[in-house]
């Protein structure tokens, strides 16, 4: 399969997991984009080892080519040049995985306005800007798939993490509307809504009920990418979809005491 996969957030456990699985499925090229690409050797090696034929420098029939590029999500002006460069060097972008984001410190954000704004800038504004540019690039090339990571934290925002949750709520709404706007264009949008993910980002935190792992989220993502031709909304695990139908109905006095 001659396919180029771009992971925006090349250090993300979920993003790298998705790249490994797509490489194992035959993707010819994977591009890992992160702020310090020279520190992505371990991630690049894992993706290359998963690729058909094993090892970088291959391509069709000889393993997966793994490229690393510099990407600062908060540098909005750098988004389009990066996408254009990747498309020019690798022909096109078939799957774009938008896997960057920060959790931030809720307690600090409640009194430090700059920190609150930084969380929202990375988790919402930068995502909106990048997704808008991605949609234009993929439309122009005639198709492709965009993967967006929302969160159940944005389905109904909790007092315990309302800054992060509000950014995810905005992203969820934007991505849902973008998916509708892309309908019929040949570009798909796969929206993933994980629950609490036990990984590097949440290290030291107590897992919530129905928690998941980066591997499980990556598995669900790849199934959605490979399944069908239309847009998709995926909850991980799937039971969260039904749970949140009920949680939306909880009285506000009860909801505000809900943990992260």
VOLUMLO-418890 format. One line per field, with one value per residue (C-alpha): residue in three letters; x, y, z. Coordinates in Angstrom, 2 decimals, always signed. Each point is the difference from the previous one (the first is absolute). Layout:
% VOLUMLO-418890
residuo (ala | ...)
east (X | ...)
north (Y | ...)
up (Z | ...)
***
This chain:
% VOLUMLO-418890
residuo (unk | unk | unk | unk | unk | unk | unk | unk | unk | unk | unk | unk | unk | unk | unk | unk | unk | unk | unk | unk | unk | unk | unk | unk | unk | unk | unk | unk | unk | unk | unk | unk | unk | unk | unk | unk | unk | unk | unk | unk | unk | unk | unk | unk | unk | unk | unk | unk | unk | unk | unk | unk | unk | unk | unk | unk | unk | unk | unk | unk | unk | unk | unk | unk | unk | unk | unk | unk | unk | unk | unk | unk | unk | unk | unk | unk | unk | unk | unk | unk | unk | unk | unk | unk | unk | unk | unk | unk | unk | unk | unk | unk | unk | unk | unk | unk | unk | unk | unk | unk | unk | unk | unk | unk | unk | unk | unk | unk | unk | unk | unk | unk | unk | unk | unk | unk | unk | unk | unk | unk | unk | unk | unk | unk | unk | unk | unk | unk | unk | unk | unk | unk | unk | unk | unk | unk | unk | unk | unk | unk | unk | unk | unk | unk | unk | unk | unk | unk | unk | unk | unk | unk | unk | unk | unk | unk | unk | unk | unk | unk | unk | unk | unk | unk | unk | unk | unk | unk | unk | unk | unk | unk | unk | unk | unk | unk | unk | unk | unk | unk | unk | unk | unk | unk | unk | unk | unk | unk | unk | unk | unk | unk | unk | unk | unk | unk | unk | unk | unk | unk | unk | unk | unk | unk | unk | unk | unk | unk | unk | unk | unk | unk | unk | unk | unk | unk | unk | unk | unk | unk | unk | unk | unk | unk | unk | unk | unk | unk | unk | unk | unk | unk | unk | unk | unk | unk | unk | unk | unk | unk | unk | unk | unk | unk | unk | unk | unk | unk | unk | unk | unk | unk | unk | unk | unk | unk | unk | unk | unk | unk)
east (+0.00 | +1.55 | -1.21 | +1.46 | -0.98 | +0.70 | -0.04 | -0.20 | +1.20 | +2.70 | +0.74 | -3.61 | -0.42 | -3.30 | +1.33 | +3.05 | -2.22 | -2.21 | +3.07 | +1.35 | -3.26 | -0.34 | +3.62 | -0.65 | -2.98 | +2.23 | +0.25 | +3.06 | +0.91 | -0.53 | +0.92 | +0.33 | -0.28 | +1.08 | +1.66 | +3.38 | +0.18 | +3.59 | -1.36 | -2.40 | +2.48 | -1.80 | -3.43 | +1.31 | +1.68 | -3.25 | -1.94 | +2.71 | +0.15 | -3.78 | +0.10 | -0.39 | +3.50 | +1.34 | +2.43 | +0.10 | +0.91 | -2.22 | -3.24 | -2.20 | +1.27 | +2.89 | -1.34 | -1.38 | +1.88 | -0.03 | +0.61 | +0.18 | -0.73 | -0.13 | -3.48 | -1.05 | -3.77 | -0.17 | +1.75 | -3.08 | +1.93 | +2.06 | -2.94 | -0.58 | +3.70 | +0.46 | -2.97 | +1.07 | +3.54 | -1.13 | -2.35 | +2.72 | +2.60 | -2.25 | -2.54 | -3.10 | -1.34 | -2.33 | -0.59 | +0.62 | -0.10 | -0.38 | +1.40 | +1.43 | -1.41 | +0.68 | -1.92 | +1.25 | -0.42 | -3.63 | +0.79 | +2.57 | -2.27 | -2.70 | +2.23 | +2.59 | -1.77 | +3.05 | +0.13 | -3.72 | +0.45 | +2.99 | -2.08 | -2.80 | +2.45 | +1.60 | -3.08 | -2.48 | +1.32 | +3.04 | -2.18 | -2.58 | +2.70 | +1.77 | -3.21 | -1.12 | +3.32 | -0.08 | -3.50 | +1.15 | +3.06 | -1.93 | -2.85 | +2.50 | +1.63 | -3.39 | -0.36 | +1.52 | -0.87 | +0.35 | +0.03 | -1.00 | +0.18 | -2.76 | -0.77 | -2.94 | +1.29 | -1.59 | -3.36 | -1.14 | +2.66 | +0.80 | +1.01 | +3.04 | +1.67 | -2.10 | +2.83 | +1.18 | -3.59 | -1.19 | +2.75 | -1.03 | -3.66 | +0.87 | +2.16 | -2.74 | -2.51 | +2.43 | +1.01 | -3.63 | -0.86 | +3.12 | -0.97 | -3.35 | +1.70 | +2.30 | -2.86 | +0.15 | +3.49 | +1.88 | +1.59 | -1.01 | +0.14 | +0.28 | -0.83 | +1.20 | -1.42 | +2.06 | -0.70 | +2.83 | +3.15 | +2.57 | +3.28 | +2.84 | -2.34 | -1.99 | +2.86 | -0.60 | -3.76 | -2.60 | -1.67 | -3.68 | -2.61 | +0.09 | +3.58 | +1.91 | +3.64 | +1.88 | +0.04 | -3.77 | -0.60 | +2.45 | -1.76 | -3.39 | +1.42 | +1.45 | -3.21 | -1.91 | +2.53 | -0.15 | -3.76 | -2.31 | +0.32 | -2.03 | +0.60 | +0.02 | -0.50 | +1.67 | -0.23 | +2.75 | -1.17 | -3.35 | -1.93 | +0.76 | -2.51 | -2.89 | +1.45 | +0.13 | -3.57 | -0.88 | +2.63 | -1.38 | -3.15 | +1.69 | -1.07 | +2.61 | +0.37 | +1.13 | +2.04 | +2.19 | +1.28 | +1.04 | +3.74 | +2.27)
north (+0.00 | +3.29 | +2.26 | +2.92 | +0.41 | +3.28 | +0.00 | +3.55 | -0.58 | -2.55 | -0.67 | -0.87 | -3.57 | -0.29 | +1.63 | -2.25 | -3.02 | +0.90 | +0.47 | -3.42 | -1.70 | +1.80 | -0.83 | -3.65 | +0.18 | +1.09 | +3.80 | +0.91 | +3.23 | +1.33 | +3.57 | +0.78 | +3.72 | +1.41 | +3.03 | -1.78 | -2.50 | -0.94 | -1.62 | -2.32 | -2.83 | -2.47 | +0.77 | -0.19 | -3.34 | -1.48 | +1.08 | -1.26 | -3.36 | -0.37 | +0.77 | -2.66 | -1.26 | +1.70 | +2.87 | +3.57 | +0.93 | -2.57 | +1.08 | -2.38 | -3.54 | +1.04 | +1.29 | +3.32 | +3.24 | +1.99 | +3.73 | +2.48 | +3.72 | +3.03 | +1.05 | +2.50 | -0.23 | +3.46 | +1.62 | +0.56 | +1.63 | -3.18 | -2.35 | +0.45 | +0.04 | -3.30 | -1.64 | +1.27 | -1.26 | -3.48 | -0.23 | +1.21 | -2.46 | -3.03 | +0.58 | +0.37 | -0.44 | -2.98 | -0.14 | +2.96 | -0.83 | +3.12 | -1.33 | +2.99 | +1.59 | +0.85 | -0.79 | +3.00 | +0.64 | +0.73 | +1.47 | +2.36 | +0.93 | +1.21 | +2.88 | +0.26 | +1.41 | -0.43 | -3.72 | -0.39 | +1.77 | -2.21 | -3.15 | +1.32 | +1.25 | -3.43 | -2.15 | +2.10 | +2.97 | -1.79 | -3.00 | +2.16 | +1.73 | -3.22 | -1.85 | +2.84 | -0.13 | -3.80 | +0.02 | +2.33 | -2.11 | -3.27 | +1.51 | +1.29 | -3.42 | -1.67 | -1.96 | -1.32 | -0.67 | +2.31 | -1.47 | +2.33 | -0.83 | +1.50 | -1.32 | -0.87 | +2.92 | +2.25 | -1.78 | +1.57 | +2.20 | -0.79 | +2.47 | -2.19 | +0.68 | +2.70 | +1.79 | -3.10 | -1.21 | +3.27 | -0.16 | -3.57 | +1.04 | +2.68 | -2.40 | -2.63 | +2.50 | +1.34 | -3.46 | -1.12 | +3.04 | -0.44 | -3.63 | +1.19 | +2.65 | -2.65 | -2.34 | -0.83 | +1.49 | -3.30 | +1.01 | -2.01 | +1.14 | -2.61 | +1.46 | -2.04 | +0.60 | -1.91 | -0.10 | +0.20 | -1.37 | -1.59 | +1.19 | +2.48 | +3.02 | -1.18 | -1.54 | +0.24 | +0.54 | -2.49 | -1.73 | +0.73 | -2.71 | -1.44 | +1.17 | -0.94 | -0.22 | +1.53 | -3.42 | -0.40 | +3.49 | -0.65 | -3.28 | +1.74 | +2.81 | -2.31 | -2.04 | +3.21 | +1.23 | -3.30 | -0.47 | +1.49 | +3.22 | +2.48 | +2.07 | -1.77 | +0.80 | -2.56 | -0.22 | -1.92 | -2.18 | -0.17 | -0.27 | +3.67 | +1.03 | -1.45 | +1.12 | +3.63 | -0.11 | -0.54 | +2.37 | +2.90 | -0.27 | +0.26 | +3.09 | +2.76 | -0.20 | -3.60 | +0.56 | +2.71 | -2.52 | -2.52 | -0.80 | +0.44)
up (+0.00 | -1.12 | +2.79 | +1.91 | +3.65 | +1.81 | +3.80 | +1.37 | +3.52 | -0.74 | +3.65 | +0.86 | +1.23 | -1.84 | -3.17 | -0.14 | +0.71 | -2.95 | -2.20 | +0.99 | -0.89 | -3.33 | -0.82 | +0.83 | -2.34 | -2.87 | +0.13 | -2.04 | +1.82 | +3.51 | +0.91 | +3.71 | +0.71 | +3.36 | +1.53 | +0.34 | -2.86 | +0.86 | +3.18 | -1.83 | -0.62 | +2.29 | -1.45 | -3.58 | +0.71 | +1.35 | -3.07 | -2.36 | +1.77 | -0.38 | -3.72 | -2.63 | -0.71 | +3.14 | +0.20 | -1.36 | -3.53 | -1.64 | -1.59 | -1.97 | +0.41 | +2.20 | +3.28 | +1.11 | -0.57 | +3.26 | -0.23 | +2.89 | -0.34 | +2.29 | +1.08 | +2.67 | +0.43 | +1.57 | -2.99 | -2.14 | -2.82 | -0.38 | -0.56 | -3.73 | -1.00 | +1.86 | -1.73 | -3.41 | +0.57 | +1.04 | -2.99 | -2.39 | +1.29 | +0.31 | -2.76 | +2.17 | +3.54 | +0.18 | +3.76 | +2.33 | +3.70 | +2.17 | +3.27 | +1.85 | +3.16 | +3.62 | +3.18 | +1.96 | +3.71 | +0.88 | +3.44 | -1.48 | -2.91 | +2.40 | +1.14 | -2.76 | -3.03 | -2.23 | +0.80 | -0.69 | -3.32 | -0.89 | +0.52 | -2.19 | -2.64 | -0.44 | +0.50 | -1.98 | -1.96 | -1.45 | -0.86 | -1.78 | -2.01 | -0.95 | -0.87 | -2.25 | -1.87 | -0.15 | -1.45 | -2.79 | -0.81 | -0.10 | -2.01 | -2.56 | -0.39 | -0.41 | +3.23 | +3.19 | +3.63 | +3.00 | +3.51 | +2.85 | +3.72 | +2.08 | +3.50 | +2.19 | +2.11 | -2.61 | -0.22 | +3.26 | +1.61 | +3.62 | +2.66 | +0.79 | -3.38 | -1.63 | -1.81 | -1.86 | -0.33 | -1.52 | -2.65 | -0.85 | -0.14 | -2.53 | -2.00 | -0.02 | -1.38 | -2.58 | -1.21 | -0.23 | -2.11 | -2.15 | -0.64 | -1.34 | -2.13 | -1.49 | -0.90 | -3.69 | -0.46 | +0.14 | +3.32 | +3.08 | +3.61 | +2.76 | +3.43 | +2.98 | +3.49 | +2.56 | +3.69 | +2.53 | -1.66 | +2.31 | -1.48 | +0.21 | -0.12 | +3.05 | +1.98 | +3.75 | -0.36 | +1.23 | -2.98 | -0.54 | -0.63 | -3.53 | -0.45 | -3.10 | -1.13 | -2.94 | -1.69 | +0.25 | -1.34 | -2.85 | -0.83 | -0.11 | -2.12 | -2.63 | -0.19 | -0.69 | -2.57 | -1.88 | +0.28 | -2.62 | -1.94 | +2.02 | +3.10 | +3.36 | +3.69 | +2.27 | +3.80 | +1.82 | +1.62 | -1.75 | +3.28 | +0.68 | -2.68 | +2.02 | +3.33 | -1.11 | -1.22 | +3.65 | +1.42 | -2.06 | +2.12 | +3.41 | +1.97 | +0.00 | +3.80 | -0.39 | -3.16 | +1.52 | +2.56 | -2.65 | -0.01 | -3.01)
***
